[in-house]
């Protein structure tokens, strides 16, 4: 009776999700239903379900996952404080005099927002509200405009620091250790979220380059699709560069601080996420309170203090729990305490400003909602996966992949195709927590590189986010696009970028070094 019941369980979960039931409760409910059926008919050991409290406790004590609410806070704060709006407006002015310049600016801003927010829905909606009316007003081809915005918005899936990569990195790390233990290696190598961040950086930048290449091609081959903005509408060059610098430098500095601290090994992703959250709060406070010179200087000094603390941590051993501390190190520790006090004062000023404007309350509410959704889905997925394993699902999937013609290539192709199709109906969180723990250990035991596998999965999920007719990014854009824009035009505009995504996947599959070179160089 248990033969095929695991696949029936998976199909039942997909049907309930398609019917619109909440994801977390669907996964947990289907798991409990099939566990009960299995116990009644004698082909399921209920002791598998008794492992759930340990899974929940492991989630609660997982320091890597603390990065999720911190990165969410960072992204939502940058969005709600209108920093993204300023960035988009300034970049549009910079590239406006170039044919196709608005499309290029959308892609570049999408990349910057991806590196600072990592929230696909927020990025697509923000750029759809701000850029699409402007591009249509300037005479841009509707398909090119909508495709550019939807594609740029999905870059948050792959460009670090991305929430997708944080969750995927944690799952891949556990799967890699399980695969090594199953192969008899009782001193398994570790793969961290930082490894996956480093591995995804070059593929993400490659995608940005491919998007921009396509937009340049369209501007050259079809000039009417990408008109220019008259120079007289952009104002004086001196004022323009000052405006661009004011909009670009703060978020760029924050991105460099967060990513740089991770890639250089100064901070873990969780610690870097805390830096990003504080930095976003300081940037928001500075922007909201412009004109208040005294408190504005306090926030500026606080930002410089954070940078100084980072530099000190690179050059000096600041640990207090040591037997011997030299006079130079002691003075550096005192300086770090002083810089910390200045930073804390700036954070308090920023909190006061953002609270007065109502921004902080909105950001805290959104951060709580998104983070709660992620962790409730994680718990539901944990129960689902325990029951799935108890029903023999692991063995069924392993047998299926090992019997695929073409060996590792055939298995990878089947997994990528399945994740691509599931991405039409399921969010990346469900796929990461339900599908990846099942297939990743099997692929890793077949000799697949864990970092390369994580990057391929992330880009694959990004592609399904963009693919008509079910791509989530297209739904987000449809929700904010003017009524004059037809849904069919949004779909047709996304297709060239989907082809670019598949082309990028093929390049990374043919040349895995694009994903593995930087992590091997750094770590």
VOTOR-844931 format. One line per field, with one value per residue (C-alpha): x, y, z. Coordinates in nm, 2 decimals. Each point is the difference from the previous one (the first is absolute). Example, Ala and Ser with C-alpha at 12.3 -4.5 7.8 and 13.67 -1.06 7.14 Angstrom:
% VOTOR-844931
xx	1.23	0.14
yy	-0.45	0.34
zz	0.78	-0.07
END
This chain:
% VOTOR-844931
xx	0.00	0.29	0.13	-0.04	-0.17	0.29	-0.06	-0.37	0.08	0.21	-0.27	-0.27	0.20	0.04	-0.37	-0.09	0.25	-0.14	-0.35	0.13	0.04	0.27	0.34	0.12	-0.33	-0.03	0.34	-0.06	-0.36	0.09	0.29	-0.22	-0.28	0.23	0.18	-0.34	-0.09	0.33	-0.04	-0.35	0.10	0.34	0.25	0.12	0.20	-0.14	0.34	0.10	-0.25	0.14	0.32	-0.18	0.07	0.37	-0.03	-0.18	0.26	0.27	-0.16	-0.03	0.37	0.13	0.20	0.01	-0.37	0.01	0.13	-0.34	-0.19	0.30	0.04	-0.38	0.01	0.29	-0.19	-0.33	0.16	0.18	-0.33	-0.23	0.23	0.00	0.37	-0.08	-0.22	0.29	0.24	-0.23	-0.07	0.37	0.12	-0.27	0.13	0.36	-0.08	-0.29	0.19	0.12	-0.24	-0.14	0.14	-0.32	0.01	0.37	-0.08	-0.28	0.23	0.28	-0.24	-0.15	0.34	0.07	-0.34	0.06	0.33	-0.17	-0.35	-0.01	-0.38	-0.13	-0.36	0.11	0.25	-0.24	-0.28	0.22	0.15	-0.33	-0.16	0.29	0.16	-0.28	-0.21	0.32	0.11	-0.34	-0.03	0.34	-0.12	0.17	-0.13	-0.24	0.14	0.36	-0.10	-0.20	0.25	0.29	-0.17	-0.12	0.35	0.19	-0.24	0.09	0.37	-0.07	-0.02	0.37	0.20	0.13	-0.09	-0.32	-0.26	-0.03	0.38	-0.02	-0.27	0.14	0.35	-0.12	-0.18	0.29	0.24	-0.21	-0.05	0.37	0.08	-0.26	0.14	0.35	-0.11	-0.20	0.32	0.20	0.17	-0.04	0.20	-0.21	0.10	-0.22	-0.17	-0.11	-0.24	0.31	0.12	-0.33	0.01	0.34	-0.10	-0.31	0.17	0.16	-0.31	-0.22	0.23	0.01	-0.38	0.00	0.25	-0.22	-0.31	0.18	0.14	-0.35	-0.12	0.28	-0.07	-0.37	0.10	0.23	-0.21	-0.34	0.07	-0.37	-0.02	0.24	-0.01	0.22	-0.09	0.08	0.30	-0.18	-0.24	0.27	0.13	0.36	0.28	0.15	-0.33	-0.07	0.33	-0.05	-0.35	0.13	0.28	-0.24	-0.24	0.26	0.29	-0.19	-0.17	0.31	0.21	-0.24	0.01	0.38	0.01	-0.25	0.14	0.36	-0.02	-0.14	0.24	0.31	-0.09	-0.03	-0.36	-0.24	-0.31	-0.20	0.24	0.01	-0.38	0.00	0.25	-0.24	-0.30	0.17	0.14	-0.35	-0.14	0.27	-0.06	-0.37	0.04	0.24	-0.24	-0.32	0.16	0.18	0.03	0.06	0.37	0.09	-0.16	0.09	0.37	-0.06	-0.13	0.30	0.25	-0.19	0.04	0.37	0.03	-0.14	0.25	0.28	-0.11	0.02	0.35	0.11	-0.13	0.20	0.33	-0.01	-0.09	-0.29	-0.08	-0.02	0.03	0.37	0.28	0.23	-0.11	0.27	-0.03	-0.08	-0.28	-0.13	-0.03	-0.16	-0.26	-0.07	-0.04	-0.24	-0.21	0.00	-0.10	-0.27	-0.15	-0.01	-0.16	-0.26	-0.08	-0.05	-0.22	-0.22	-0.03	-0.10	-0.26	-0.15	-0.02	-0.14	-0.26	-0.12	-0.05	-0.18	0.26	0.14	-0.34	-0.07	0.34	-0.03	-0.35	0.12	0.31	-0.20	-0.25	0.26	0.22	-0.29	-0.12	0.35	0.03	-0.35	0.05	0.33	-0.17	-0.28	0.26	0.19	-0.30	-0.08	0.36	0.00	-0.32	0.13	0.32	-0.20	-0.20	0.31	0.01	0.38	0.05	-0.25	0.16	0.35	-0.09	-0.16	0.30	0.25	-0.18	-0.01	0.19	0.30	0.11	0.06	-0.09	-0.34	-0.07	0.08	-0.21	-0.30	0.04	0.04	-0.31	-0.20	0.10	-0.07	-0.35	-0.07	0.11	-0.31	-0.22	0.21	0.21	0.37	-0.04	-0.21	0.23	0.31	-0.14	-0.19	0.17	0.36	0.05	-0.13	0.20	0.32	0.16	-0.05	0.16	0.29	0.06	0.03	0.30	-0.17	0.17	-0.22	0.07	-0.06	-0.32	-0.13	0.07	-0.17	-0.30	-0.02	0.01	-0.25	-0.24	0.06	-0.09	-0.33	-0.08	0.02	-0.16	-0.36	-0.27	0.06	0.31	-0.05	0.20	-0.25	-0.29	0.17	0.05	-0.35	-0.13	0.17	0.01	-0.25	-0.32	0.13	0.27	-0.15	0.10	0.10	0.26	0.15	0.03	0.15	0.24	0.13	0.07	0.33	0.13	-0.11	0.21	0.29	-0.05	0.01	0.30	0.17	-0.09	0.16	0.32	0.04	-0.08	0.27	0.25	-0.06	0.31	-0.22	-0.16	0.28	0.31	-0.07	-0.08	0.31	0.21	-0.14	-0.04
yy	0.00	0.23	-0.03	0.34	0.16	0.24	0.13	0.02	0.21	0.24	0.03	0.06	0.29	0.16	-0.03	0.17	0.28	0.06	0.02	0.30	-0.14	0.15	-0.16	-0.07	-0.16	-0.19	-0.16	-0.08	-0.12	-0.23	-0.14	-0.08	-0.14	-0.25	-0.08	-0.09	-0.21	-0.17	-0.09	-0.13	-0.23	-0.09	0.13	0.31	0.02	0.29	0.05	0.20	0.27	0.00	0.15	0.33	0.17	-0.06	0.15	0.31	0.04	-0.03	0.28	0.22	-0.04	0.03	0.32	0.01	0.05	0.30	0.18	-0.04	0.26	0.23	0.00	0.04	0.30	0.15	-0.04	0.13	0.30	0.10	-0.04	0.18	0.29	0.09	-0.06	-0.24	0.27	0.26	-0.26	-0.08	0.36	0.10	-0.30	0.08	0.35	-0.13	-0.24	0.19	0.17	-0.34	-0.20	-0.28	0.18	-0.04	-0.37	-0.01	0.20	-0.23	-0.30	0.17	0.12	-0.35	-0.14	0.25	-0.06	-0.37	0.04	0.22	-0.15	-0.35	0.02	-0.07	0.11	0.34	0.07	-0.08	0.20	0.30	0.01	-0.07	0.30	0.24	-0.10	-0.15	0.32	0.19	-0.25	-0.01	0.38	0.02	-0.23	-0.33	-0.32	-0.14	-0.35	0.11	0.23	-0.27	-0.27	0.21	0.09	-0.36	-0.15	0.27	-0.06	-0.38	0.07	0.01	-0.38	-0.05	0.31	-0.02	0.08	-0.18	-0.16	-0.28	-0.07	0.01	-0.26	-0.20	0.01	-0.14	-0.28	-0.08	0.00	-0.26	-0.21	0.00	-0.12	-0.27	-0.11	-0.03	-0.19	-0.24	-0.06	-0.08	0.33	0.07	0.33	0.17	0.32	0.30	0.23	0.33	0.27	0.22	-0.26	0.02	0.38	-0.01	-0.26	0.20	0.33	-0.05	-0.18	0.28	0.27	-0.21	0.01	0.38	0.02	-0.23	0.21	0.32	-0.15	-0.09	0.35	0.15	-0.23	0.11	0.36	-0.04	-0.24	0.17	0.36	0.09	-0.25	0.19	0.38	0.25	0.27	0.35	0.14	0.33	-0.20	-0.14	0.32	0.12	-0.27	0.13	-0.03	-0.33	-0.16	0.14	-0.15	-0.34	-0.01	0.08	-0.28	-0.26	0.02	-0.08	-0.33	-0.10	0.05	-0.21	-0.28	0.00	-0.01	-0.29	-0.21	0.10	-0.10	-0.35	-0.07	0.12	-0.22	0.29	-0.09	-0.29	0.06	0.05	0.26	0.17	0.01	0.18	0.26	0.03	0.05	0.27	0.17	0.00	0.16	0.27	0.07	0.02	0.24	0.22	0.02	0.06	0.27	0.21	0.36	-0.09	0.08	-0.09	-0.34	-0.06	0.03	-0.24	-0.26	0.07	-0.05	-0.32	-0.14	0.09	-0.16	-0.33	0.01	0.07	-0.30	-0.22	0.12	-0.05	-0.35	-0.08	0.14	-0.06	-0.29	0.15	-0.31	0.08	-0.37	-0.02	-0.05	0.26	0.33	0.24	0.38	0.06	-0.25	0.14	0.35	-0.15	-0.17	0.33	0.17	-0.28	0.07	0.37	-0.06	-0.24	0.27	0.25	-0.26	-0.07	0.37	0.02	-0.30	0.15	0.32	-0.20	-0.20	0.33	0.14	-0.32	-0.03	0.36	-0.06	-0.33	-0.19	-0.21	-0.13	-0.11	-0.16	-0.19	-0.13	-0.11	-0.16	-0.19	-0.12	-0.12	-0.16	-0.18	-0.13	-0.14	-0.18	-0.13	-0.15	-0.14	-0.19	-0.12	-0.12	-0.18	-0.20	-0.07	-0.12	-0.23	-0.17	-0.02	-0.17	-0.23	-0.11	-0.08	0.31	0.03	-0.35	0.07	0.32	-0.15	-0.30	0.23	0.23	-0.29	-0.17	0.31	-0.05	0.23	-0.05	0.33	0.21	-0.18	0.03	0.37	0.06	-0.17	0.18	0.34	-0.07	-0.10	0.31	0.22	-0.14	0.01	0.36	0.09	-0.11	0.01	0.28	-0.03	-0.06	-0.31	-0.14	0.07	-0.17	-0.29	-0.09	0.09	-0.21	-0.30	0.03	0.18	-0.28	-0.25	0.24	0.08	-0.37	-0.03	0.25	0.33	0.30	0.15	0.37	-0.06	-0.19	0.29	0.26	-0.20	-0.05	0.37	0.11	-0.27	0.13	0.35	-0.11	-0.16	0.33	0.17	-0.26	0.05	-0.07	-0.07	0.20	0.18	0.30	0.04	0.00	0.26	0.22	-0.05	0.12	0.34	0.05	0.25	-0.14	0.09	-0.27	-0.34	-0.31	-0.16	0.28	-0.07	-0.37	0.07	0.25	-0.26	-0.28	0.14	0.03	-0.35	-0.11	0.20	-0.18	-0.34	0.10	0.11	-0.34	-0.18	0.21	-0.07	-0.37	-0.01	0.21	-0.08	0.21	0.31	-0.10	-0.18	0.21	0.29	-0.21	-0.21	0.32	0.17	-0.30
zz	0.00	0.07	-0.36	-0.17	0.31	0.03	-0.35	0.07	0.31	-0.20	-0.27	0.26	0.16	-0.35	-0.06	0.33	-0.07	-0.35	0.17	0.19	0.35	0.23	-0.07	0.35	0.11	-0.33	0.05	0.36	-0.05	-0.29	0.19	0.30	-0.22	-0.17	0.33	0.14	-0.30	0.01	0.37	-0.05	-0.29	0.16	-0.25	0.20	0.32	0.20	0.18	-0.31	0.11	0.35	-0.14	-0.08	0.33	-0.06	-0.35	0.15	0.27	-0.26	-0.20	0.31	0.08	-0.36	0.00	-0.38	-0.02	0.22	-0.31	-0.17	0.21	0.01	-0.38	-0.03	0.23	-0.21	-0.32	0.12	0.17	-0.32	-0.20	0.24	0.07	-0.38	-0.04	-0.29	-0.16	0.01	-0.14	-0.30	-0.08	0.01	-0.21	-0.25	-0.04	-0.03	-0.29	-0.15	-0.28	-0.13	-0.22	0.21	0.31	0.21	-0.06	0.10	0.32	0.09	-0.02	0.20	0.27	0.01	0.06	0.28	0.16	-0.03	0.19	0.26	0.04	-0.14	-0.01	-0.35	0.05	0.16	-0.28	-0.29	0.16	0.08	-0.35	-0.17	0.18	-0.06	-0.33	-0.22	-0.03	-0.08	-0.26	-0.17	0.00	-0.17	-0.28	0.11	-0.15	0.25	-0.02	0.05	0.29	0.19	-0.08	0.13	0.32	0.07	-0.07	0.20	0.29	0.01	0.05	0.37	-0.02	-0.11	0.09	0.36	0.27	-0.10	0.23	-0.25	0.03	0.38	0.02	-0.29	0.15	0.33	-0.17	-0.23	0.29	0.19	-0.31	-0.07	0.35	-0.03	-0.34	0.14	0.31	-0.22	-0.20	0.32	0.05	0.37	-0.02	-0.26	-0.17	0.06	-0.25	0.13	-0.11	-0.06	-0.25	-0.19	0.01	-0.16	-0.25	-0.11	-0.04	-0.34	-0.15	0.12	-0.16	-0.31	-0.02	0.04	-0.29	-0.21	0.07	-0.09	-0.32	-0.11	0.07	-0.20	-0.28	0.00	0.01	-0.30	-0.21	0.08	0.10	0.03	0.29	0.22	-0.05	0.18	0.25	-0.13	0.18	0.09	0.22	0.22	0.14	0.05	-0.01	0.33	0.19	-0.16	0.11	0.35	0.01	-0.13	0.25	0.29	-0.11	-0.11	0.25	0.33	-0.12	-0.19	0.31	0.20	-0.26	0.00	0.38	0.02	-0.28	0.06	0.37	-0.10	-0.29	0.19	0.29	0.25	0.08	-0.04	-0.21	0.31	0.14	-0.34	-0.01	0.33	-0.15	-0.30	0.22	0.21	-0.32	-0.16	0.31	0.00	-0.37	0.05	0.30	-0.20	-0.29	0.20	0.21	-0.26	0.10	0.37	-0.01	0.36	0.01	-0.36	0.09	0.29	-0.25	-0.23	0.28	0.10	-0.35	0.00	0.35	-0.14	-0.28	0.25	0.21	-0.31	-0.08	0.36	0.00	-0.31	0.12	0.38	0.22	0.21	0.21	0.37	0.12	-0.04	0.26	-0.17	-0.16	-0.12	0.07	-0.37	0.00	0.33	-0.16	-0.31	0.23	0.17	-0.34	-0.11	0.31	-0.08	-0.36	0.11	0.23	-0.29	-0.23	0.27	0.03	-0.37	0.00	0.28	-0.21	-0.31	0.21	0.12	-0.35	-0.16	0.28	-0.04	-0.37	0.05	-0.21	0.28	0.10	-0.36	-0.04	0.33	-0.10	-0.35	0.14	0.27	-0.26	-0.26	0.26	0.17	-0.34	-0.07	0.33	0.02	-0.35	0.12	0.28	-0.23	-0.25	0.28	0.09	-0.37	-0.07	0.31	-0.11	-0.36	0.11	0.23	-0.30	-0.20	-0.21	0.02	-0.14	-0.28	-0.11	0.03	-0.21	-0.26	-0.03	0.00	-0.28	-0.22	-0.33	-0.03	0.36	0.19	-0.30	-0.04	0.38	0.00	-0.30	0.16	0.33	-0.18	-0.22	0.30	0.21	-0.30	-0.04	0.38	0.00	-0.20	0.29	0.32	0.15	0.03	0.38	-0.05	-0.26	0.21	0.31	-0.16	-0.33	0.05	0.32	-0.19	-0.33	0.12	0.20	-0.29	-0.25	0.24	0.05	-0.38	0.02	-0.08	0.14	0.28	-0.08	-0.38	0.09	0.22	-0.26	-0.27	0.22	0.09	-0.37	-0.09	0.26	-0.13	-0.35	0.11	0.18	-0.34	-0.23	-0.14	0.07	0.37	0.09	0.33	-0.12	-0.29	0.25	0.21	-0.30	-0.13	0.33	-0.03	-0.38	-0.16	-0.15	-0.35	0.03	-0.10	0.18	-0.33	-0.05	0.34	-0.08	-0.34	0.15	0.25	-0.25	-0.13	0.36	0.07	-0.30	0.14	0.34	-0.16	-0.20	0.32	0.16	-0.30	0.03	0.37	-0.06	-0.27	0.21	0.37	0.08	-0.04	0.33	0.17	-0.08	0.24	0.31	-0.06	-0.04	0.32	0.23
END
